[in-house]
Amino acid sequence: MQRNVNTLERAFELARTGEFDRIGQIKNRLNREGYSSKLVVGRYLSAQLRQLMRLARPESYCLPSDRRTTLRRDA
């Protein structure tokens, strides 16, 4: 564990790093760092973490469905 950060704060920090694609990966890291990943539950929290992970990824790693722009179809 580091500094004075609780489990949920650390989960949000990890989601913002761009290193993770899935919540399970964040939970594994939390466990390795001495936090209890059992606190990272719930639909709303999971959605928040997934959104942060998506936004933290470099654009080149985003899936087409994640991109905010749409491709124009040539007629």
Helices and strands as residue ranges (DSSP letters): H 7-15, H 23-32, G 37-39, H 43-56, G 59-61, G 64-66
